[in-house]
Amino acid sequence: MVGERYLMATSVQRMAAHLRLIARLEEVPVATELFHHRDLGSSDLVVVTRDVPGLFSLIAGTLAAHGVNIISAQISTRADGIAIDTFQVNDPTGEAVTSPAHWARTLAVLRTVVTGEQAVEPLLARRRASARAPGSADASPPPKISVDNRLSDTHTVIEVKCPDRLGLLWQITGALSSLELDIGSARIATEIDQALDTFYVSDRRGRRLEDPAAVERVRGALERALAQPV
């Protein structure tokens, strides 16, 4: 059983493709499928696997470490714990990543990260070391963060607006995962160079964040995460 949002947003043809990927989980821990849209300058990456805590963050961090930028995302988890996540991606210059060798490396690492054989942080550290000059820093305005319990009866809605950059989603979802929050769904939007990302979250018991102190912990964790270099 999947959520209503998945049923409304997914065509019958895509659902059938997802079922084929799910069947592959009998043989592999992570099943993926890739579609390139060269005319749009993007690709669709479908990741199907058994859900683990912080899965969205693990995927986002692995993609960022390999120079793949997430433009949008549709995430869904079935009642049996199987996650079906679709990411629209490109490279930092706005072009589709079509190199088979690049994707082979990226997806091979993704499987090791999802299964816990490898951590994301060293991957990102190596990318920072190779891409960033010593002492350099990003100068950008502070993010705008809102935490709202009025927009959903079942989830707390967190909205983050800030300049887009490679690895942004990893920072946001990593902060949420560190607070043991589950992401029920997400809306990822990027206009020009501005990201407006919305997350529907609950605690590990499936409850909204009603305690004002918990809300402030979320806000503080996001502010600290987004102040760090990717």
N, CA and C of each residue as an Amber inpcrd file, in Angstrom:
protein
   690
   0.8450000  -1.1830000   0.0000000   0.0000000   0.0000000   0.0000000
   0.8830000   1.2370000   0.0000000   0.5760000   2.2160000  -0.8580000
   1.3490000   3.4420000  -0.9200000   0.4340000   4.6160000  -0.6310000
   1.0510000   5.7990000  -0.4370000   0.2880000   6.9700000  -0.0830000
  -0.5290000   7.5240000  -1.2460000  -1.5070000   8.3390000  -0.8760000
  -2.3840000   8.9400000  -1.8840000  -1.6200000   9.8400000  -2.8370000
  -0.6060000  10.5440000  -2.3140000   0.1640000  11.4510000  -3.1720000
   0.8750000  10.6700000  -4.2800000   1.4040000   9.5070000  -3.9390000
   2.0670000   8.6650000  -4.9360000   1.0700000   8.2390000  -6.0090000
  -0.1130000   7.8010000  -5.6130000  -1.1090000   7.3330000  -6.5660000
  -1.5590000   8.4470000  -7.5000000  -1.6490000   9.6610000  -6.9760000
  -2.0990000  10.7920000  -7.7960000  -1.0200000  11.2780000  -8.7510000
   0.2410000  11.1470000  -8.3390000   1.3290000  11.7390000  -9.1190000
   2.0210000  10.7580000 -10.0520000   1.6550000   9.4770000  -9.9910000
   2.3850000   8.4600000 -10.7430000   1.4770000   7.7960000 -11.7650000
   1.9580000   7.7340000 -13.0110000   1.1700000   7.1160000 -14.0750000
   1.1530000   5.5930000 -13.9050000   0.2040000   4.9560000 -14.5620000
   0.1040000   3.4980000 -14.5050000   1.3820000   2.8650000 -15.0630000
   1.9290000   3.4570000 -16.1290000   3.1520000   2.9130000 -16.7300000
   4.3270000   2.9820000 -15.7490000   4.4370000   4.1020000 -15.0280000
   5.5260000   4.2360000 -14.0690000   5.3290000   3.2920000 -12.8900000
   4.0840000   3.1110000 -12.4530000   3.8230000   2.1600000 -11.3700000
   4.2570000   0.7530000 -11.7630000   3.9850000   0.3830000 -13.0180000
   4.3930000  -0.9420000 -13.4950000   5.9140000  -1.0680000 -13.4890000
   6.6010000   0.0100000 -13.9000000   8.0670000   0.0000000 -13.8790000
   8.5780000  -0.1240000 -12.4480000   7.9100000   0.5560000 -11.5160000
   8.3140000   0.4640000 -10.1080000   8.1450000  -0.9560000  -9.5810000
   7.0830000  -1.6200000  -9.9700000   6.8690000  -3.0030000  -9.5370000
   7.9810000  -3.9200000 -10.0540000   8.4480000  -3.6420000 -11.2760000
   9.5560000  -4.4400000 -11.8100000  10.8300000  -4.2130000 -10.9960000
  11.0490000  -2.9680000 -10.5760000  12.2190000  -2.6790000  -9.7480000
  12.0930000  -3.3450000  -8.3840000  10.8890000  -3.3170000  -7.8220000
  10.6590000  -3.9530000  -6.5280000  10.9650000  -5.4510000  -6.6080000
  10.5850000  -6.0780000  -7.7120000  10.8510000  -7.5070000  -7.8780000
  12.3530000  -7.7980000  -7.8660000  13.1650000  -6.8400000  -8.3220000
  14.6110000  -7.0340000  -8.3480000  15.2300000  -7.0480000  -6.9540000
  14.4950000  -6.5250000  -5.9480000  15.0370000  -6.5010000  -4.5890000
  15.2190000  -7.8970000  -4.0110000  14.6570000  -8.9130000  -4.6630000
  14.9020000 -10.2850000  -4.2230000  16.3490000 -10.6920000  -4.4930000
  17.0070000  -9.9750000  -5.4140000  18.3690000 -10.3290000  -5.7990000
  19.3950000  -9.2690000  -5.4070000  18.9840000  -8.0010000  -5.3410000
  19.9170000  -6.9160000  -5.0340000  19.3180000  -6.0270000  -3.9440000
  20.1620000  -5.3370000  -3.1470000  19.6300000  -4.4960000  -2.0670000
  19.0580000  -3.1660000  -2.5570000  19.5490000  -2.6970000  -3.7010000
  19.0980000  -1.4190000  -4.2560000  18.8780000  -1.5980000  -5.7500000
  17.6870000  -1.2450000  -6.2280000  17.3880000  -1.3110000  -7.6650000
  17.2220000   0.1100000  -8.1860000  17.8330000   0.4030000  -9.3230000
  17.7710000   1.7590000  -9.8700000  17.4150000   1.7240000 -11.3480000
  16.8790000   2.8460000 -11.8110000  16.5770000   3.0170000 -13.2330000
  16.8340000   4.4770000 -13.5770000  17.3260000   4.7120000 -14.7760000
  17.7580000   6.0440000 -15.1680000  17.1680000   6.4100000 -16.5180000
  16.6130000   7.6220000 -16.6090000  16.0550000   8.1350000 -17.8610000
  16.6750000   9.5020000 -18.1410000  17.2350000   9.6750000 -19.3190000
  17.8450000  10.9550000 -19.6730000  16.8860000  11.8040000 -20.5130000
  16.8610000  13.0880000 -20.2100000  16.0730000  14.0600000 -20.9760000
  17.0370000  15.1530000 -21.4490000  17.7710000  14.8530000 -22.5100000
  18.8060000  15.7810000 -22.9560000  18.2230000  17.1280000 -23.3620000
  16.9990000  17.1320000 -23.9260000  16.3950000  18.3910000 -24.3330000
  16.0440000  19.2620000 -23.1380000  15.8190000  18.6450000 -21.9810000
  15.4960000  19.3920000 -20.7660000  16.7330000  19.6450000 -19.9050000
  17.8360000  19.0250000 -20.2600000  19.0500000  19.1860000 -19.4640000
  18.9720000  18.4990000 -18.1140000  18.2880000  17.3510000 -18.0800000
  18.1540000  16.6550000 -16.7990000  17.9550000  15.1660000 -17.0240000
  17.9780000  14.4320000 -15.9250000  17.7200000  12.9960000 -15.9450000
  16.8140000  12.6500000 -14.7770000  16.1000000  11.5350000 -14.8940000
  15.2960000  11.0140000 -13.7900000  15.9830000   9.7630000 -13.2490000
  16.2640000   9.7700000 -11.9720000  16.8480000   8.6120000 -11.3050000
  15.8130000   8.0260000 -10.3530000  15.4710000   6.7640000 -10.5520000
  14.5400000   6.0660000  -9.6700000  15.3500000   5.1290000  -8.7790000
  15.1460000   5.2430000  -7.4740000  15.8360000   4.3850000  -6.5060000
  14.7750000   3.6290000  -5.7110000  14.8470000   2.3100000  -5.7540000
  13.9220000   1.4640000  -4.9970000  14.7510000   0.5920000  -4.0630000
  14.4240000   0.6430000  -2.7820000  15.1600000  -0.1450000  -1.7970000
  14.3150000  -0.2610000  -0.5380000  14.7420000  -1.0840000   0.3710000
  14.0560000  -1.1560000   1.6570000  14.4520000   0.0500000   2.4920000
  13.4630000   0.6810000   3.0780000  13.7010000   1.9410000   3.7840000
  14.6360000   1.7480000   4.9630000  15.5210000   2.7130000   5.1570000
  16.4050000   2.7580000   6.3180000  16.3540000   4.1850000   6.8590000
  16.6640000   4.3880000   8.1400000  16.6540000   5.7510000   8.6730000
  17.5810000   6.6650000   7.8860000  17.0590000   7.8460000   7.5090000
  17.8810000   8.8180000   6.7890000  18.1540000   8.4680000   5.3460000
  17.3140000   7.6410000   4.7340000  17.5690000   7.2040000   3.3610000
  17.6870000   8.3780000   2.3960000  16.7710000   9.3330000   2.4870000
  16.8090000  10.5000000   1.5970000  18.1640000  11.1850000   1.7090000
  18.6530000  11.3590000   2.9480000  19.9360000  12.0210000   3.1650000
  21.0920000  11.2210000   2.5750000  21.0410000   9.8930000   2.7040000
  22.1010000   9.0500000   2.1560000  22.1780000   9.1900000   0.6340000
  21.0070000   9.2010000  -0.0090000  20.9800000   9.3370000  -1.4700000
  21.4620000  10.7200000  -1.8790000  20.9400000  11.7440000  -1.2130000
  21.3040000  13.1240000  -1.5640000  22.7990000  13.3540000  -1.3830000
  23.3710000  12.8340000  -0.3040000  24.7970000  13.0250000  -0.0670000
  25.6620000  12.3070000  -1.0840000  25.2700000  11.0930000  -1.4480000
  26.0360000  10.3400000  -2.4400000  26.0110000  11.0380000  -3.7930000
  24.8450000  11.5250000  -4.1920000  24.7510000  12.2300000  -5.4710000
  25.6000000  13.5010000  -5.4450000  25.5240000  14.2540000  -4.3500000
  26.3130000  15.4870000  -4.2510000  27.8060000  15.1890000  -4.3250000
  28.2330000  14.1080000  -3.6890000  29.6560000  13.7460000  -3.6990000
  30.1490000  13.4020000  -5.0930000  29.2220000  13.0440000  -5.9820000
  29.5830000  12.7140000  -7.3570000  29.1720000  13.8060000  -8.3460000
  28.9190000  15.0030000  -7.8370000  28.6400000  16.1370000  -8.7090000
  27.2780000  16.0990000  -9.3700000  26.3230000  15.4220000  -8.7480000
  24.9750000  15.3410000  -9.3060000  24.0430000  16.1760000  -8.4390000
  23.3570000  17.1230000  -9.0570000  22.4910000  18.0570000  -8.3550000
  21.0390000  17.5960000  -8.4420000  20.3120000  17.6390000  -7.3260000
  18.9030000  17.2610000  -7.3030000  18.0340000  18.4910000  -7.5550000
  17.2330000  18.4270000  -8.6230000  16.3280000  19.5210000  -8.9620000
  14.9830000  19.3420000  -8.2770000  14.4710000  18.1320000  -8.2830000
  13.1970000  17.8390000  -7.6390000  13.2000000  16.3920000  -7.1800000
  12.2550000  16.0710000  -6.2950000  12.2080000  14.7090000  -5.7560000
  10.7830000  14.3230000  -5.4220000  10.4700000  13.0620000  -5.6710000
   9.1940000  12.4790000  -5.2480000   9.5320000  11.2430000  -4.4480000
   9.2100000  11.2500000  -3.1590000   9.5620000  10.1200000  -2.3040000
   8.2970000   9.4750000  -1.7590000   8.3370000   8.1660000  -1.6640000
   7.1860000   7.4220000  -1.1640000   7.6720000   6.1280000  -0.5340000
   7.0550000   5.7520000   0.5760000   7.4050000   4.5020000   1.2450000
   6.1440000   3.6660000   1.4340000   6.1810000   2.4340000   0.9570000
   5.0310000   1.5450000   1.0740000   4.8820000   1.0480000   2.5130000
   3.7220000   0.4880000   2.7900000   3.4570000  -0.0320000   4.1310000
   4.4060000  -1.1630000   4.4970000   4.9500000  -1.8590000   3.4760000
   5.8800000  -2.9540000   3.7550000   7.3280000  -2.4860000   3.8940000
   7.5310000  -1.1490000   3.9100000   8.8660000  -0.6140000   4.1390000
   9.7260000  -0.4670000   2.9090000   9.1640000  -0.6080000   1.7330000
   9.9260000  -0.4160000   0.4980000   9.7770000   1.0370000   0.0460000
  10.9050000   1.6870000  -0.1430000  10.9290000   3.0850000  -0.5680000
  11.0320000   3.1720000  -2.0810000  10.2430000   4.0640000  -2.6620000
  10.2830000   4.3360000  -4.1000000  10.5510000   5.8270000  -4.2580000
  11.7850000   6.1840000  -4.5770000  12.1980000   7.5820000  -4.6420000
  12.6340000   7.9360000  -6.0620000  12.0970000   9.0250000  -6.5720000
  12.4480000   9.4930000  -7.9200000  13.0500000  10.8810000  -7.8220000
  14.2140000  11.0510000  -8.4310000  14.9320000  12.3210000  -8.3770000
  15.1540000  12.8540000  -9.7940000  14.8070000  14.1190000 -10.0110000
  15.1810000  14.7940000 -11.2440000  16.5140000  15.4650000 -10.9850000
  17.5150000  15.1530000 -11.8010000  18.8800000  15.5840000 -11.4960000
  19.5570000  16.1800000 -12.7270000  20.6130000  16.9610000 -12.4610000
  21.5000000  17.4500000 -13.5120000  22.8630000  17.7320000 -12.8920000
  23.7620000  18.3160000 -13.6790000  25.0500000  18.6780000 -13.1080000
  24.9970000  20.1470000 -12.6720000  26.0180000  20.6500000 -11.9680000
  25.9700000  22.0290000 -11.4720000  25.8710000  23.0950000 -12.5510000
  26.1640000  22.7550000 -13.8030000  26.0540000  23.7300000 -14.8900000
  24.6830000  23.7030000 -15.5420000  23.7990000  22.8090000 -15.0810000
  22.4530000  22.7390000 -15.6320000  22.3040000  21.7940000 -16.8020000
  23.2810000  20.9160000 -17.0090000  23.2150000  19.9540000 -18.1030000
  22.9340000  18.5590000 -17.5640000  22.3630000  17.7150000 -18.4200000
  22.1070000  16.3260000 -18.0330000  23.4230000  15.5770000 -17.8540000
  23.4700000  14.7160000 -16.8490000  24.6290000  13.8490000 -16.6420000
  24.3550000  12.5470000 -17.3840000  25.0200000  12.3500000 -18.5190000
  24.6980000  11.2100000 -19.3740000  25.8330000  10.1940000 -19.4930000
  26.9740000  10.4680000 -18.8750000  28.1090000   9.5550000 -18.9860000
  27.7980000   8.2170000 -18.3080000  27.7910000   7.1140000 -19.0710000
  27.5500000   5.7970000 -18.4510000  28.5690000   5.4610000 -17.3660000
  29.8310000   5.8420000 -17.5920000  30.8690000   5.5400000 -16.6150000
  30.6310000   6.3070000 -15.3110000  30.2300000   7.5660000 -15.4520000
  29.9510000   8.3880000 -14.2640000  28.8150000   7.7750000 -13.4510000
  27.7520000   7.3870000 -14.1160000  26.6170000   6.8110000 -13.4120000
  26.9520000   5.4440000 -12.8350000  27.7740000   4.6760000 -13.5420000
  28.1630000   3.3630000 -13.0110000  28.8900000   3.5300000 -11.6780000
  29.8180000   4.5040000 -11.6130000  30.5420000   4.7570000 -10.3650000
  29.5940000   5.2500000  -9.2800000  28.7380000   6.2010000  -9.6480000
  27.8360000   6.8070000  -8.6680000  26.8800000   5.7760000  -8.0710000
  26.2770000   4.9610000  -8.9200000  25.2960000   3.9920000  -8.4400000
  25.9470000   2.8510000  -7.6720000  27.1680000   2.5040000  -8.0430000
  27.8890000   1.4700000  -7.2920000  28.1550000   1.9540000  -5.8620000
  28.5690000   3.2120000  -5.7390000  28.8050000   3.7690000  -4.4070000
  27.4920000   3.9090000  -3.6440000  26.4340000   4.3170000  -4.3390000
  25.1340000   4.4650000  -3.6800000  24.7060000   3.1650000  -3.0100000
  24.9140000   2.0570000  -3.6820000  24.5210000   0.7670000  -3.0960000
  25.3010000   0.4880000  -1.8170000  26.5870000   0.8280000  -1.7950000
  27.3790000   0.5820000  -0.5790000  26.9700000   1.5220000   0.5470000
  26.5550000   2.7430000   0.1960000  26.1270000   3.7010000   1.2200000
  24.7930000   3.2710000   1.8310000  23.8470000   2.8830000   0.9870000
  22.5300000   2.4900000   1.4800000  22.6180000   1.2420000   2.3580000
  23.5180000   0.3320000   2.0190000  23.6580000  -0.9020000   2.7990000
  24.5730000  -0.7390000   4.0130000  25.1260000   0.4630000   4.2010000
  25.9310000   0.7270000   5.3770000  27.3790000   0.3270000   5.2600000
  27.8150000  -0.0650000   4.0730000  29.2120000  -0.4650000   3.8950000
  30.1450000   0.7410000   3.8180000  29.5990000   1.8970000   3.4960000
  30.3910000   3.1010000   3.3160000  29.5990000   4.2880000   3.8320000
  30.2880000   5.2710000   4.4100000  29.6360000   6.4690000   4.9250000
  29.6840000   7.5990000   3.9000000  28.7180000   8.4990000   3.9900000
  28.6470000   9.6120000   3.0420000  29.7000000  10.6700000   3.3430000
  29.9420000  10.9490000   4.6150000  30.7910000  12.0770000   4.9860000
  32.1870000  12.0330000   4.3620000  32.8780000  10.8820000   4.3530000
  34.1960000  10.8680000   3.6990000  34.1180000  11.1530000   2.1960000
  33.0330000  10.7360000   1.5580000  32.8680000  11.0130000   0.1360000
  32.7890000  12.5150000  -0.1140000  31.9990000  13.1950000   0.7150000
  31.8550000  14.6420000   0.5550000  33.1370000  15.3670000   0.9450000
  33.8360000  14.8530000   1.9360000  35.0970000  15.4740000   2.3480000
  36.1160000  15.4280000   1.2140000  36.1700000  14.3050000   0.5010000
  37.0950000  14.2070000  -0.6330000  36.7120000  15.1830000  -1.7310000
  35.4050000  15.3320000  -1.9560000  34.9780000  16.2790000  -2.9900000
  35.3270000  17.7100000  -2.5950000  35.1190000  18.0520000  -1.3150000
  35.4720000  19.3970000  -0.8520000  36.9650000  19.6450000  -1.0300000
  37.7740000  18.6450000  -0.6900000  39.2270000  18.8080000  -0.7700000
  39.6900000  19.0490000  -2.1980000  39.0110000  18.4300000  -3.1640000
  39.4360000  18.5610000  -4.5530000  38.8240000  19.7740000  -5.2420000
  37.7080000  20.2690000  -4.7250000  36.9930000  21.3330000  -5.4380000
  37.1370000  22.6940000  -4.8050000  37.5610000  22.7770000  -3.5730000
  37.5570000  24.0470000  -2.8600000  38.9760000  24.4600000  -2.5140000
  39.3140000  25.7050000  -2.8140000  40.6370000  26.2230000  -2.4660000
  40.7290000  26.4120000  -0.9550000  41.9170000  26.2300000  -0.3680000
  42.0680000  26.3880000   1.0790000  41.6370000  27.7840000   1.5220000
  40.8560000  27.8440000   2.5690000  40.4480000  29.1290000   3.1200000
  39.2810000  29.7650000   2.4140000  38.7990000  29.1780000   1.3190000
  37.6830000  29.7850000   0.6140000  36.3990000  29.5130000   1.3710000
  35.4030000  30.3630000   1.1830000  34.1340000  30.2080000   1.8940000
  33.0240000  30.7700000   1.0420000  31.8250000  30.2440000   1.2480000
  30.6610000  30.7420000   0.5390000  30.1030000  31.9330000   1.2780000
  29.6860000  32.9530000   0.5510000  29.0240000  34.1140000   1.1300000
  27.6110000  34.1460000   0.5770000  26.6390000  33.8790000   1.4320000
  25.2640000  33.8610000   0.9770000  24.3740000  34.3270000   2.1150000
  23.2060000  34.8640000   1.7950000  22.3000000  35.3200000   2.8480000
  21.8080000  34.1530000   3.6840000  21.3960000  34.4250000   4.9250000
  20.9270000  33.3290000   5.7910000  19.6530000  32.7060000   5.2330000
  19.4380000  31.4220000   5.4890000  18.2330000  30.7550000   4.9860000
  16.9940000  31.2310000   5.7280000  15.8540000  31.1110000   5.0630000
  14.5650000  31.3660000   5.7010000  13.9380000  30.0190000   6.0110000
  13.6570000  29.7680000   7.2740000  13.1650000  28.4680000   7.7230000
  11.8360000  28.6570000   8.4430000  10.8340000  27.9220000   8.0180000
   9.5460000  27.9510000   8.7160000   9.1620000  26.5370000   9.1260000
   8.5670000  26.4210000  10.3140000   8.1050000  25.1380000  10.8410000
   6.6440000  25.3240000  11.2260000   5.7450000  24.5840000  10.5520000
   4.3080000  24.8570000  10.6580000   3.5190000  23.5760000  10.9270000
   2.6000000  23.6430000  11.8740000   1.7220000  22.5170000  12.1600000
   0.2940000  22.7560000  11.6820000   0.0740000  23.8560000  10.9610000
  -1.2820000  24.1680000  10.5060000  -1.5730000  23.6430000   9.1100000
  -0.5500000  23.2840000   8.3710000  -0.7370000  22.9140000   6.9690000
  -1.0730000  21.4450000   6.7730000  -0.8790000  20.6280000   7.7820000
  -1.1460000  19.1960000   7.6660000  -1.6760000  18.6760000   8.9910000
  -2.6330000  17.7600000   8.9220000  -3.1800000  17.1470000  10.1310000
  -2.2840000  16.0390000  10.6740000  -1.3650000  15.5570000   9.8470000
  -0.5670000  14.3990000  10.2450000   0.9290000  14.6690000  10.3430000
   1.4060000  15.7380000   9.7070000   2.8430000  16.0020000   9.6820000
   3.1400000  17.4700000  10.0190000   4.3160000  17.6900000  10.5380000
   4.8420000  19.0480000  10.6540000   5.4870000  19.4140000   9.3190000
   5.2050000  20.6120000   8.8380000   5.7040000  21.0410000   7.5300000
   6.8740000  22.0030000   7.7350000   8.0180000  21.6300000   7.1960000
   9.2280000  22.4500000   7.2940000   9.5610000  22.9880000   5.9120000
   9.7210000  24.2870000   5.8190000  10.0290000  24.9280000   4.5390000
  11.3650000  25.6550000   4.6670000  12.2450000  25.4070000   3.7120000
  13.5640000  26.0410000   3.7080000  13.7440000  26.7760000   2.3910000
  14.0280000  28.0590000   2.4770000  14.2980000  28.8670000   1.2870000
  15.6870000  29.4680000   1.4170000  16.5360000  29.1970000   0.4330000
  17.8970000  29.7120000   0.4590000  18.5160000  29.5540000  -0.9230000
  19.6640000  30.1800000  -1.1670000  20.3330000  29.9770000  -2.4560000
  20.6470000  28.5080000  -2.6810000  20.3970000  28.0280000  -3.8950000
  20.6470000  26.6260000  -4.1990000  22.1380000  26.3760000  -4.3590000
  22.5690000  25.1770000  -4.0200000  23.9570000  24.7700000  -4.2100000
  24.0230000  23.2610000  -4.1780000  25.0660000  22.7320000  -4.7690000
  25.2640000  21.2960000  -4.7710000  25.4220000  20.8020000  -3.3390000
  24.6440000  19.7840000  -2.9640000  24.7350000  19.2370000  -1.6190000
  23.7600000  19.8480000  -0.6280000  22.9530000  20.8170000  -1.0710000
  22.0020000  21.4730000  -0.1650000  21.0330000  20.4650000   0.4580000
  20.4860000  19.5830000  -0.3650000  19.5210000  18.6130000   0.1560000
  20.1620000  17.6730000   1.1690000  21.4140000  17.3270000   0.9560000
  22.1000000  16.4750000   1.9210000  22.2060000  17.1780000   3.2650000
  22.5200000  18.4830000   3.2550000  22.6210000  19.2180000   4.5070000
  21.2790000  19.2590000   5.2370000  20.2060000  19.5510000   4.4900000
  18.8910000  19.6640000   5.1100000  18.4190000  18.3130000   5.6450000
  18.4510000  17.3050000   4.7890000  17.9350000  16.0030000   5.2060000
  18.8230000  15.3490000   6.2590000  20.1190000  15.6470000   6.2190000
  21.0080000  15.1220000   7.2540000  20.6630000  15.6990000   8.6220000
  20.3450000  16.9980000   8.6460000  19.9560000  17.6290000   9.9090000
  18.6630000  17.0290000  10.4410000  17.7020000  16.8010000   9.5530000
  16.4320000  16.2010000   9.9820000  16.6450000  14.7760000  10.4830000
  17.4920000  14.0260000   9.7920000  17.7730000  12.6540000  10.2050000
  18.4580000  12.6140000  11.5640000  19.3460000  13.5750000  11.8260000
  20.0540000  13.6080000  13.1100000  19.1070000  13.8290000  14.2790000
  17.9410000  14.4220000  13.9970000  16.9210000  14.6380000  15.0200000
  15.9230000  13.4860000  15.0750000  16.2050000  12.4150000  14.3270000
  15.3520000  11.2230000  14.2630000  13.9450000  11.5650000  13.7660000
  13.9030000  12.3980000  12.7420000  12.6380000  12.7400000  12.1080000
  12.4890000  11.9410000  10.8150000  11.2990000  11.4710000  10.5550000
  10.9990000  10.7560000   9.3200000  10.3850000  11.7230000   8.3210000
  10.8670000  11.6840000   7.0810000  10.3170000  12.5230000   6.0150000
   9.2410000  11.7280000   5.3010000   7.9830000  12.1520000   5.4720000
   6.8810000  11.4640000   4.8140000   6.7890000  11.7880000   3.3450000
   7.0440000  13.0430000   3.0030000   7.0690000  13.4700000   1.6080000
   7.8660000  14.7550000   1.5210000   8.2380000  15.1080000   0.3060000
   9.0390000  16.3190000   0.1030000   8.6880000  16.9530000  -1.2320000
   8.7540000  18.2520000  -1.2640000   8.5930000  18.9930000  -2.5060000
   9.8540000  19.8260000  -2.7040000  10.5880000  19.5080000  -3.7390000
  11.8600000  20.1770000  -4.0120000  11.6610000  21.0790000  -5.2190000
  11.9110000  22.3580000  -5.0580000  11.7190000  23.3090000  -6.1580000
  12.9270000  24.2250000  -6.2420000  13.3510000  24.5010000  -7.4710000
  14.4690000  25.4120000  -7.6980000  14.0940000  26.3750000  -8.8110000
  14.1890000  27.6580000  -8.5320000  13.9390000  28.6860000  -9.5380000
  15.1890000  29.5360000  -9.6650000  15.7830000  29.4750000 -10.8610000
  17.0540000  30.1640000 -11.1370000  18.0890000  29.6530000 -10.1340000
  18.4390000  30.4390000  -9.1080000  19.4420000  29.9790000  -8.1400000
  18.8710000  29.8840000  -6.7330000  17.5450000  29.9070000  -6.6140000
  16.9060000  29.8500000  -5.3050000  16.1880000  28.5230000  -5.0950000
  16.4400000  27.8900000  -3.9650000  15.7720000  26.6290000  -3.6110000
  14.6430000  26.9150000  -2.6370000  13.5090000  26.2760000  -2.8600000
  12.3910000  26.3260000  -1.9330000  11.9720000  24.8800000  -1.6920000
  12.4490000  24.3200000  -0.6020000  12.2730000  22.9040000  -0.3190000
  11.3330000  22.7200000   0.8710000  10.3510000  21.8520000   0.6950000
   9.3310000  21.6260000   1.7180000   9.3220000  20.1550000   2.1200000
   9.3060000  19.9120000   3.4220000   9.3620000  18.5530000   3.9390000
   8.2270000  18.3300000   4.9360000   7.5320000  17.2180000   4.7600000
   6.4810000  16.8130000   5.6950000   7.1020000  15.7690000   6.6170000
   7.2670000  16.1080000   7.8990000   8.0170000  15.2400000   8.8020000
   7.1820000  14.8470000  10.0150000   7.6060000  13.7590000  10.6440000
   7.0290000  13.3170000  11.9060000   8.1470000  12.6990000  12.7240000
   7.8910000  12.5110000  14.0250000   8.8960000  11.8280000  14.8330000
   8.7940000  10.3190000  14.6070000   9.6470000   9.5510000  15.2650000
   9.7130000   8.1150000  15.0060000   8.4400000   7.3850000  15.4440000
   7.5810000   8.0830000  16.1980000   6.3040000   7.5010000  16.5840000
   5.1750000   7.9470000  15.6560000   5.5390000   8.6800000  14.6130000
   4.5470000   9.1200000  13.6510000   3.7660000  10.3440000  14.0800000
   4.2930000  11.1190000  15.0280000   3.5850000  12.2840000  15.5440000
   4.1860000  13.5830000  15.0170000   3.3540000  14.6130000  14.9610000
   3.8470000  15.9420000  14.6260000   4.7020000  16.5040000  15.7700000
   5.4300000  17.5660000  15.4710000   6.2670000  18.2070000  16.4910000
   5.4570000  19.3230000  17.1500000   4.7840000  18.9850000  18.2190000
   3.9080000  19.9450000  18.8890000   4.6440000  20.7750000  19.9350000
   5.7020000  20.2240000  20.4970000   6.4300000  20.9000000  21.5740000
   7.2370000  22.0660000  20.9970000   7.0310000  23.3070000  21.5030000
   7.7950000  24.4560000  20.9960000   9.3080000  24.2530000  21.0780000
   9.7710000  23.5460000  22.0990000  11.2160000  23.3000000  22.2200000
  11.7060000  22.4130000  21.0860000  10.8900000  21.4350000  20.6870000
  11.2640000  20.5570000  19.5750000  11.3200000  21.3400000  18.2720000
  10.3830000  22.2600000  18.1080000  10.3750000  23.0970000  16.9010000
  11.6410000  23.9410000  16.8320000  12.0450000  24.4960000  17.9620000
  13.2480000  25.3210000  17.9760000  14.5010000  24.4900000  17.7490000
  14.4850000  23.2280000  18.2090000  15.6350000  22.3530000  17.9340000
  15.7770000  22.1040000  16.4380000  14.6510000  21.9290000  15.7700000
  14.6850000  21.7270000  14.3180000  15.2450000  22.9650000  13.6330000
  14.7240000  24.1140000  14.0160000  15.1840000  25.3610000  13.3860000
  16.6790000  25.5640000  13.6230000  17.1290000  25.3290000  14.8500000
  18.5420000  25.5150000  15.1620000  19.4220000  24.5330000  14.4070000
  18.9840000  23.2770000  14.3190000  19.7880000  22.2720000  13.6200000
  19.9260000  22.6150000  12.1360000  18.8570000  23.0920000  11.5350000
  18.9070000  23.4770000  10.1200000  19.8120000  24.6930000   9.9240000
  19.7030000  25.6720000  10.7890000  20.5540000  26.8700000  10.6620000
  22.0220000  26.4980000  10.7710000  22.3510000  25.6150000  11.7040000
  23.7600000  25.2200000  11.8620000  24.2430000  24.4140000  10.6650000
  23.3910000  23.5200000  10.1710000  23.7820000  22.6920000   9.0230000
  24.0250000  23.5450000   7.7900000  23.1450000  24.5120000   7.5570000
  23.2420000  25.3220000   6.3400000  24.3500000  26.3680000   6.4250000
  24.8820000  26.5830000   7.6170000  26.0120000  27.4990000   7.7620000
  27.3390000  26.8270000   7.4300000  27.3080000  25.4920000   7.2820000
  28.5320000  24.7420000   7.0060000  28.7850000  24.6570000   5.4970000
  30.0320000  24.5820000   5.0900000  30.3120000  24.3420000   3.6700000
  29.9050000  22.9420000   3.2850000  29.5110000  22.7680000   2.0310000
  29.1260000  21.4350000   1.5450000  30.3870000  20.6340000   1.2560000
